[in-house]
Amino acid sequence: MKQGEIWYVNLDPVKGSEQAGMRPVVIISGNLLNQHLKIVIACPLTTSIKNYKGNIILEPDSENGLKAKSEILLFHIRSISKERFIKKVGKIRKDKIDELILNLNDILRY
């Protein structure tokens, strides 16, 4: 599992407003963490586009493997056990990873 990869994961069970069900996520944690720990840090994707500030919209293409236009829900960042990961579907480009990290810095700023 590597930074920028998109995987289908099973996020159930969840509580409250957490994103639920079988859905794609993009891994945002660095490869060193991904290699050595039993969890990765990822953000879920949704096809219910809201254009929230800081979220990135992905158009389906052969590299990301998505079937529909999707929004990366950056504010739903979470650590996820590798046991929940079902299938790799693709990856996002390096410029999108860089944009995610910048946007994450914005939402974490005091």
CORBELHU-V116336 format. One record per pair of residues at least 4 apart in sequence whose C-alpha atoms are under 8 Angstrom apart, sorted by the first residue. I is the first residue (numbers start at 1). J is the second residue. D is the distance in whole Angstrom. If there is no record, write none. Layout:
# CORBELHU-V116336
i=I j=J d=D
i=I j=J d=D
This chain:
# CORBELHU-V116336
i=1 j=5 d=7
i=1 j=27 d=8
i=1 j=31 d=8
i=1 j=34 d=6
i=1 j=35 d=7
i=2 j=27 d=7
i=2 j=29 d=8
i=2 j=30 d=7
i=2 j=31 d=5
i=2 j=34 d=6
i=3 j=26 d=8
i=3 j=27 d=5
i=3 j=28 d=5
i=3 j=29 d=6
i=3 j=30 d=6
i=3 j=31 d=6
i=3 j=34 d=8
i=3 j=97 d=8
i=4 j=26 d=6
i=4 j=27 d=5
i=4 j=28 d=6
i=4 j=91 d=5
i=4 j=92 d=5
i=4 j=93 d=7
i=4 j=94 d=7
i=4 j=97 d=6
i=5 j=26 d=6
i=5 j=27 d=6
i=5 j=88 d=7
i=5 j=89 d=8
i=5 j=90 d=6
i=5 j=91 d=4
i=5 j=92 d=6
i=6 j=24 d=6
i=6 j=25 d=5
i=6 j=26 d=4
i=6 j=27 d=7
i=6 j=64 d=7
i=6 j=88 d=6
i=6 j=89 d=6
i=6 j=90 d=5
i=6 j=91 d=5
i=6 j=92 d=7
i=7 j=24 d=5
i=7 j=25 d=6
i=7 j=26 d=7
i=7 j=27 d=8
i=7 j=85 d=7
i=7 j=86 d=7
i=7 j=87 d=5
i=7 j=88 d=4
i=7 j=89 d=5
i=7 j=90 d=7
i=8 j=22 d=7
i=8 j=23 d=5
i=8 j=24 d=4
i=8 j=25 d=6
i=8 j=85 d=6
i=8 j=86 d=6
i=8 j=87 d=5
i=8 j=88 d=6
i=8 j=89 d=7
i=9 j=21 d=8
i=9 j=22 d=6
i=9 j=23 d=6
i=9 j=24 d=6
i=9 j=25 d=7
i=9 j=84 d=5
i=9 j=85 d=4
i=9 j=86 d=5
i=9 j=87 d=7
i=10 j=20 d=8
i=10 j=21 d=6
i=10 j=22 d=4
i=10 j=23 d=7
i=10 j=84 d=5
i=10 j=85 d=7
i=10 j=86 d=7
i=11 j=19 d=7
i=11 j=20 d=5
i=11 j=21 d=5
i=11 j=22 d=6
i=11 j=23 d=8
i=11 j=84 d=7
i=12 j=20 d=6
i=12 j=21 d=5
i=12 j=22 d=8
i=13 j=20 d=7
i=13 j=21 d=8
i=14 j=18 d=6
i=14 j=19 d=7
i=14 j=20 d=6
i=18 j=76 d=7
i=19 j=44 d=7
i=19 j=76 d=7
i=23 j=44 d=7
i=23 j=45 d=7
i=23 j=46 d=8
i=24 j=44 d=6
i=24 j=45 d=6
i=24 j=46 d=8
i=25 j=42 d=6
i=25 j=43 d=5
i=25 j=44 d=4
i=25 j=45 d=5
i=25 j=72 d=8
i=26 j=42 d=5
i=26 j=43 d=5
i=26 j=44 d=6
i=26 j=45 d=7
i=26 j=72 d=8
i=26 j=91 d=8
i=27 j=40 d=7
i=27 j=41 d=6
i=27 j=42 d=4
i=27 j=43 d=7
i=28 j=40 d=8
i=28 j=41 d=6
i=28 j=42 d=5
i=28 j=43 d=7
i=28 j=97 d=7
i=28 j=101 d=8
i=29 j=33 d=7
i=29 j=34 d=7
i=29 j=40 d=6
i=29 j=41 d=5
i=29 j=42 d=7
i=30 j=34 d=6
i=31 j=35 d=6
i=32 j=36 d=6
i=33 j=37 d=6
i=33 j=40 d=7
i=34 j=38 d=8
i=34 j=39 d=7
i=34 j=40 d=6
i=38 j=81 d=6
i=38 j=82 d=6
i=39 j=79 d=6
i=39 j=80 d=5
i=39 j=81 d=4
i=39 j=82 d=5
i=40 j=79 d=5
i=40 j=80 d=5
i=40 j=81 d=7
i=40 j=82 d=7
i=41 j=77 d=7
i=41 j=78 d=6
i=41 j=79 d=4
i=41 j=80 d=6
i=42 j=77 d=6
i=42 j=78 d=6
i=42 j=79 d=6
i=42 j=80 d=7
i=43 j=72 d=6
i=43 j=73 d=6
i=43 j=74 d=6
i=43 j=75 d=8
i=43 j=76 d=6
i=43 j=77 d=5
i=43 j=78 d=6
i=44 j=72 d=6
i=44 j=73 d=6
i=44 j=74 d=8
i=44 j=76 d=7
i=44 j=77 d=7
i=45 j=70 d=6
i=45 j=71 d=5
i=45 j=72 d=5
i=45 j=73 d=6
i=46 j=70 d=5
i=46 j=71 d=5
i=46 j=72 d=7
i=46 j=73 d=7
i=47 j=68 d=7
i=47 j=69 d=6
i=47 j=70 d=4
i=47 j=71 d=6
i=48 j=70 d=7
i=48 j=71 d=7
i=49 j=57 d=8
i=49 j=70 d=7
i=49 j=71 d=6
i=50 j=71 d=8
i=51 j=55 d=7
i=51 j=56 d=8
i=51 j=57 d=8
i=51 j=71 d=7
i=54 j=74 d=7
i=54 j=100 d=8
i=54 j=103 d=5
i=54 j=104 d=8
i=54 j=106 d=8
i=54 j=107 d=8
i=55 j=71 d=6
i=55 j=72 d=6
i=55 j=73 d=6
i=55 j=74 d=6
i=55 j=100 d=8
i=55 j=103 d=8
i=56 j=71 d=6
i=56 j=72 d=5
i=56 j=73 d=8
i=56 j=96 d=8
i=56 j=100 d=7
i=57 j=69 d=7
i=57 j=70 d=6
i=57 j=71 d=4
i=57 j=72 d=6
i=58 j=69 d=6
i=58 j=70 d=5
i=58 j=71 d=6
i=58 j=72 d=8
i=59 j=66 d=8
i=59 j=68 d=7
i=59 j=69 d=5
i=59 j=70 d=7
i=60 j=64 d=7
i=60 j=65 d=7
i=60 j=66 d=5
i=60 j=67 d=6
i=60 j=68 d=6
i=60 j=69 d=6
i=60 j=70 d=8
i=61 j=65 d=6
i=61 j=66 d=7
i=62 j=66 d=8
i=62 j=90 d=8
i=63 j=90 d=6
i=63 j=91 d=6
i=63 j=92 d=7
i=64 j=89 d=7
i=64 j=90 d=4
i=64 j=91 d=5
i=64 j=92 d=6
i=65 j=89 d=5
i=65 j=90 d=5
i=65 j=91 d=7
i=66 j=70 d=8
i=66 j=89 d=7
i=66 j=90 d=8
i=73 j=77 d=7
i=74 j=100 d=8
i=74 j=104 d=7
i=75 j=107 d=8
i=80 j=84 d=7
i=81 j=85 d=8
i=92 j=96 d=6
i=92 j=97 d=7
i=93 j=97 d=7
i=94 j=98 d=6
i=95 j=99 d=6
i=96 j=100 d=6
i=97 j=101 d=6
i=98 j=102 d=6
i=99 j=103 d=6
i=100 j=104 d=6
i=101 j=105 d=6
i=102 j=106 d=6
i=103 j=107 d=7
i=104 j=108 d=6
i=105 j=109 d=6
